[in-house]
Amino acid sequence: MVFHSQYADVAPVDLPIHEAVLGRSATEHAALPALIDGQDGTTLSYAELDGASRRIAAALADAGVLPGDVLALHSPNTIAYPAVFYAASRCGAAVTTVHPLCTSGEFAQQLRDSGANWIVTVAPLLETARSAAEQTGGITEVFVCDGAVGHRSVRDMIASTAPEPAVRIDPAHDVAVLPYSSGTTGTPKGVMLTHRNIATNLAQLNRLVGSGPGDRVLAVLPFFHIYGLTALINSPLRNGSTVVVLPRFDLEHFLRTIEKYRINAVYVAPPIVLALAKHPAVTQYDLSSLDYLVSAAAPLDARLADACARRLGIPPVMQAYGMTELSPGTHIVPLGAADAPPGTVGKLLPGTEMRIRCLDADKDLGTGESGEIWIRGPQVMKGYLGRPAETDAMIDADGWLHTGDIGQVDADGWLHVVDRVKELIKYKGYQVAPADLEAVLLAHEGIADAAVIGVTDADGNEIPKAYVVRQRGGAGARLTEEDVIAYVAGRVAPYKKVRRVEFTDLVPRAATGKILRRELRARERSSTAS
C-alpha cells in the first residue's frame, strides 16, 4: 500500500533558493536580526544579509563566476556562510558544501568530482584549500571569508560597485546545492538538489514546524551538512527568525549561548542529546528559554530522548527523518504534538508518499510491518552527479527513492525507523563510507585485506570498526591495533577515524568480491553476547 500525508499538499516552489528564503523576509523583517555571531556578538539584520549577498554576488560575477559554475564552500559555521551561499545562487552557480575538517586529498577528490571552479574558505583552512586546488588544477580562484595575503576577501566584496548579476534560473532543473553523500553504499557522490527541491521542502517542513520573528535558533550543527543548511539557515531565515551561530560544539559554550541569547529552538544530533541528558554542567545554566528541541541525522533512543526532555523541562524531544537525497526531510514530529509515541521520527510531510517494501518479496507491507522505506515526492533529488547507473539504482522508474532504511508505520501514521539495510556508518550524525576507510587500509603495506562495519560503543554511538588481515611477514607481522588506528587517523578527517580493530584470517566475500558485511555483523553480535 501507499501511505499518504494527512496534510494538504503544498505547491512546488519554483523560485531560486535565495528568493525563496530572502525574497519576503528581507522586506518584511528588514530591521530584525537575522544572524548573530555567538562568539563576539556581531549581528546582521535581514536587510544587511540581503544586501551583503547581492554585493558579494556582484563581486563574484565580476570575478568570472557564471551560471552553471560550481563554487566549493569550505568553512565552519560563520555569519558569512549564508551570505556566500545566497550570493553564489544569485550568480546561477551551484554550491558544493565541503566538510571543514576534510583532508586536502578528500577535498581535492570532491573538487574533481563536482567540477568546482571556485573555492571560498577561511584563513585557518587556507592551507588545506590551496593544497586541494593545486592537486586538481581546475580552480580559477580561492577566496577567503575573513582575510589572507594574496586572496580576495568576502568582507571586501561587500563594498563592490560591480553590477548585480541578472541570470535566468530554472528552479526545476538547475542545481542549487551539491552536497556529498554515500547514499546506501559506496563512496561519496554529489547529490544534485535543485532550487525547487530545497525550496519546496522548506514549504513542506513549515507546515509542521514553523518559526517566525521572535524565535531564536541556535546553529551549532554544521552548515555544510544538508540538515544544518535546511534547519539552521534556510528554514529560519525564510520566516524571520534569528539564528545565533556557533562554529563548533563545545558543551559549556553551547549552554552559555542558550542562556545569554535566550535561545528557544535547538536542532541537534543524538550525541548532543546525550550530553544534555547526562552532563553535570547542564544544571549550571539557565535554559528556561527553551521551547523545543529537534534531533535528527542519526537514530535517537527513546529513553535517552525522554531523559533529556525531563531534565530540561521541555516537551518531548522531536525527531525528524530524511536523507541528503531527499533535500533532506520527509518526516517530522509536528510542533506541539502531544500524541507522538516514544521513538517516532514523525509523520509524512505534505505532498510526500511512502511505501514500506518487504525485504524478502516483491510486495508492499501495511501498518505494523517492517520493511524498506521508499519515498516519492517533490523533494527527491535530481540524481547523483555523473552517475546515472547509481541514480537509477536509487530511484526507480516510477520515481520512488529506495532509502535503504527499515521502518514501520503504526495505525496513526507515525513512522518508526527500525534498522538500516544500507552499509553507511553514521558517526555522531556524520556519514562515514566503509569503502573510503577500506581503501585507506588497503594502501598499508602490512594489510592484506580489510573490511569496515559500524558497531556500537559504550555511549550508544555507531563507530567504525575494521577487520584486518595482516600481510604475512614484514610490516604485517608487527602490525598492532594502535598502528592501524594511527595510520588511518593520519589520512582521513577526524570523524572518519577507525576506532576499533580486530585482526582476522579472512574477510568474508561473495563470488563477485563484495564484502559480506552481514557475516561480520553476526560475528560482532555473537562476540558481544558472549
N, C-alpha and C positions, 0 to 999 in steps of 0.2 A: 504494500500500500504506500501511497504518497502522503506524507504529513505536510500540512499547510499551516502557515502562520495564522493565528487567531486575530491578528491585527490587520487593518486595512492596508492595502498596497500603497507604496509611495511611487510617485512618477520618477522615471530616470532623470537625474540631474545632469543636463547637458551644458555644463559650464566648465571652463578651465578651473583647476583647483584653487588658484589664487582668487578668482572671482567668487567661487562657491563659498570660500571662507571669509574673505575680507570685503567682498562686494557690498554687503549690507552692514556688517559690524563696524567697518571703518567710518561709515557715515553716522549710523545711529548711536555708536558708542565712542565717538572720536576722542573725547576728553578722558575717558576711563582708562585706567592702567591695563594694558594688555599683557605685558611681561615685566617681571621683577627679578633681578639677579639676587638669588637668595644668599649670596656671599657678601656682596658690597652694597646692595640696595638700589643699584641703578635701575631706573624704571623707564619703560617705553609705553606711551599711550597708543591707543589704536590708530590715531592719526599719524603718529610718528612711525609706527610699524609699517603702515601702508605707504607713507612717503619714502621710508628707507628702502622698502622692497622695490619701489618704482625707480629710485635713483640708482640703486645697485644694478637693476636690470638695464638701465640706460648705459651704465659703465661697462657691464658685461657685453652688451650688444656692440658697443663701441670698440671693445677689445676683439670682437670677432665671433662671439657666441651666436650661433644660428639655430633656427628651428630644426629639430631632428638631432642636434648635438646631444652628447651625454656629459653631464657635469658630475664629478665624484665629490661628494660632501663628506669630509673626513674630519670629524670634530666631536669632542664631548658635548654634552648639553651646555649651550650658552644662549643668551638672549639674541645673539646674532643669527643663530641657526635658522629660525623660521623666516627671517628676512631674506637670507640667501636662498632658501628653498623656494619661496614665492617669487623671488627675482628671477631665478632660473626658469620657473614656469612662465613668467611673463615674456621671456625670450623664446619660448617654444621648445626649450631643452628639457630632456628628462634628467632626473636626479637619481644617481645610484648612490645609496647611502652606505657608508663604509664604517665598520667597527673601529673605534679609535684605538683599540688595543691590538689590532692585527699586526702581523709582521710585514716587513717590506715585500717579502715573497708572496704572502697571501694577498696583499694589496695589489701587487703587480698582476697577479692572476685575475683578480676582479676587473682591473683596468683593461686587460687584454680581452677578456670575455665580453665585457659590456661595450667595448669600443669607445671608452671615455676619451674626450678631447681635452678636458679641463679638470683641474683639481682646486677645491677650496679647502684649506686646512687651517690649523692654528700653529703658532710658533713652536710650542713644545713638541709637536708631532711632525715638524717640518722635515727633519732628517729622514724619517720613515717615508714621507710622501715623495721627497726628492729621489730617494733610492728606488722607490717603486716606479716613478716616472722614467728614470734612467733605464730601468730594466725593460720597459715596454717600448720606449722611443716614440710613442704616439701622442704625447701630451703637449699641447700648444703652450700652456702657461699654468703655473702654480700660484694661486692667490692665497693670502692669509686673512683670517678674520681680525687678527689683532695687529701685530707689526713685526716685520723682519726685514733686515737689509737685503735689498735686491729683489723684493717681491711686493707687488701692489697689494694694498690693504683694503679690505672691505670697508673699514672705517672711513678711509679717504674717498671711497666710491660714492658715499652718501652726498658728497659735495659735487658730484659730476654734473656738468652742464650739457651733456650729450642728450639728444632727443630720446624720449622713451620709445622702446621698440613697439611697433604695431604689427603683430603677427596674427595669422589665422590659425586657430587650433581646432581640430576636430575632436571633441571630447570623447566620442565613442571609439575612436581608433588610435589617437595619439597617446603615447606613453607619458605619464606624468612622473611615475616613480619606478625605479628598477632595483628593489631590494633583492638580496640574495638569500635563497632558501635551498635546503637539501631535499625538499618535498618528502616523499615517502621513502626514497632510497637514494644512494649515490652521492656525488659531490655537489657542492653548492651551484645553483643555477639562477640566472637572472629572471625574476618574476616580473612580467610586463603587466603593470597596473595602469589602466587608462585613467584619464581625468574623470570619465563617467563612473568607472568602477569605484574610486575612492570617494568622489563627491556624493554618489548615491548611497554608499554605505554610511556616510555621515548622517544623511537624512533618515536612513533606516534605524540607526542607533538612537537618534534623537527622540524617536517615538517612545522609547522605553527608558532611556536615561538621558534626560535633557539637563542642560545647565544654563546659566544666564548671568546677567550683571549682578554683582554681589557675591557670586561664588568665587572661592579661591582654591585653585587646584595646585597641588604640589607635584612638580615634574622632576622625579628622580630616576624613573626608568629611562633607558637610553632612547634618544630621539631617532637614532639610526634604525632601530627595530620598528617594524610596522605598528606594533602595539603602542609604543611611545609616540610615534608620528601621528597616529589617529587620536588616541585618548588624551594626549598631553599637548598637542599643537593644534591640529585641525579642528577637533570637536569643540574644545572650549573657546577657541578664538572665533569660531563660527557664531557663537552665541553671546559674546560679550563678557565672558568670564575673565578672571585674572589668573595668569599662570606664573607661579613662583618657581624659578629654575635652579636646580642644583646639578653640578657637573657629575656627581657620583654619589653612591650611597655610603654614608657614614652614619651610624645609628644616632650618635649624640647630636650631630649637626642636623640630621633629619628631624629628630624630636624637637630640637631648639627652634627650627624653622617653623614647624607646625604651631608652636606656642607663640612665637614672635609675630607671625603674619596671620594668625587666627585662621589657619587652613581648615576648610570644611569638607574637601573631597580629596581622597588619596587613591591612586591607582598603583598597584604593586604586583609583584610576583610572589609565589609562596615562601621563599626564604625570608622576605621582609615580614610576612605574616607570622612566621616562626619567631622572629626577633621580638615583634610586638607582643606576642603571647607569653614569652618566657624571660626576656632580658630584664634584669633588675633596674636598669636605667630608666625604663619606661615610666616608673612611678615618680620620678623626679621632675616631671614636666607636666604643665597644664595642657592637656589635649582635649579639653571640653568643647572646643570649637568643632570637632569632627562630627559630621553628619553621616557620612558613609565611606566605606572602603570597598574597592573592587579589586579582585585578584584574577589574573589570567596569565597566559603564556606557558603554564605548566599545571598539572593536576594539583589540587589542594585537598588535603584530608579534611573531612567534615568535622572531626573532633578538634583539629587544630584551629579551623575557622571559628568554631564555637568558642574555644578558649580565648582567642584573640578578641572577639566581639564582646564577650563578658568582661574581659579585663579593661577594655577601652570604654565600656558603657555605651556602645553604639548598636544599631540594628545588626542583624546577621551579615557577615561578610558576603558580598555579592560576587558571584563568579560569572565569567564570560567564556565563550568558546569561539574559536576560529583558527585561521592559519594565514600565513603570508599570502598564499594563493587565493585567499578569499577576502582580501582588501581591508581588514582581516576578519570582520565579525559576521557570525551567523546566529549566535545565541547570546543572551544576557539575562540575568535576573532583573526584572523591572525595578526601578527605584520605588521603594516603599512597599514592595510585595510582601505581605505578611504570611502568605500561604506557601512560600517556596520551601520544598523539602530539603533537609540537610544534604549537602554534597552536590546539588544540581548545578549545572552550568547555565541554566536558564531556558527560555523559550525562543522559538524561531522568530527572527526579525521579520518585519513586514516585507512582503514580496519574495520570501525565501521558501523553497521547498526542500524536503528531506526524505530520503529513503533509508531504511535500515536493511542491509542486504545480508543474507545468510552467507556464512563463510565457507560452507561445505556444499552448497547447492545454488543453482541459478534461480533465486526467488527472493521476493521481498518478505520482510517479517513485520509483525504487528507490535502493539504495545506490550511492554514487559519482556520482549525477546531481544537478546543481544546479537548484534551484527555490525558490519562495517557501515559507517556513516557516509552517505552520499548527499551532496548538496547541489542545488541548482538555483541560480538567482542572478541579479544584475551585478553582484559583487564578485562573481567568478572571474579570475584573471583572464587576460587575453591569451596568455600562454607563456612558455619558457623561451627566453631569447635564444634564437638559433638552434633550438632543439625540438623540431616538430615531432619526432618519434616519442620523446619523453612527454611532450604535451598531450599527444594522443593517448598515451598510457594513463595519464592523469585525468583527462576529461574525455568522456566517451562521445559518440556521435550525436547523442541526444542532449548534450550539454551538462551531464551530471559529472561533478567532480568527485573522485573517489578519494576520501581523506586519508584512508589507512588507519583511522581510529575506530575503536569498537565502542558502541554505546547502545543504550536502550531508552525508550521513551515510556513514561508512565501514563496512566489513564487521563491525567490532567494536562498532558503535553510538555512536561518537564523532561529535559534531556539529562541523562547521567552518562558520563564518559567512563567506561569500564576498564578499557585496556587499549593497547595500540598494536596494530598489525605492523606498522612501519618500524624500521630499524633505527630511525633517528633518535639520538640521545638528547634529552633536554636537561642541561646542567644549569640550575637556577634560572630557568627561562631562556637561556641561550641555546641555540641549535648547534649540536656537535655531530658531524657526519662521521660514522665509523670508517668509511672509506678514506677520508682525509688522514686520520690517525694511522690507519694501516699502511698507507703509502709512506708516511714518515718512518714508521717502524721498519718497513722492509728495506729502507735505504741504509740501515745499520749493517755493517759488515758481519756482525756477530749474530744476526737474526735470520733464520732460515724461512720462517713463516710466522704470520701473526693474524689475529682477529680481535676485534673490539666489540664489546657489548656494553649496555648500560646496566649497572647494578645499584642497589640502594645502600647508602651509608647510614651511620647511626642517627643522623638528623633527618632521615627520610628524603634526602636529595638523591636524584639519579646522577651517578658519576660514571665516567668511562673506565672500564677495566679491560686490560689487554691480556690475551692468552698468547704466549710467545713460545715459539720453537727455536731453541738455540742452534746455531751452526756448530757442527762437530769440530772440535779442536779450535785453536787460535783464540780470537776475541770471544767467540761464543762460549767456550768452556769457562771463561772467567766472568761471564755476564751475570749481574745481580739485579734484583728488583730496583734498587736505588739507581743503578746505571741506566736502566730503561726509562724510568720516570724522569731523570735529569736530561737524558738525551732528547726526549720528546718535548720537555718543557723549554728547551733552548731553541725550538724550531716552530712553535705554534703560539698563538695568543694564550694568555693565562687561563681563560675559561675552558680552553680545549684540552688542557693537560690530562694525560693518563694519570689516574690516581691510585690504581691498584694493578698489580701484575701477577699473573700465575704462569709458571713455566709448564709446558705440556709437550708430549711427544709428537702430537699430531693435531692439526687444525681440521676439524671435520668439514668436508666439502662434497658437493654433489658432482655428478659426472661432468657437468658443464664448468666446474671450477668455482661455482658460487658457494660461499661460506654458509654452512648450515648453523645459523646462529641459534635456532631453536634448541639444538643439542647442547650448546654452551649454556643457554639459559636453564635448561633442565639440570645440567651439571651444577650450576650455581645454586639452584633451589635445593638440590639434594645435599650440597655441602652446607648450606645454611641450616637446613632442617636437622642435620646430624650434629 
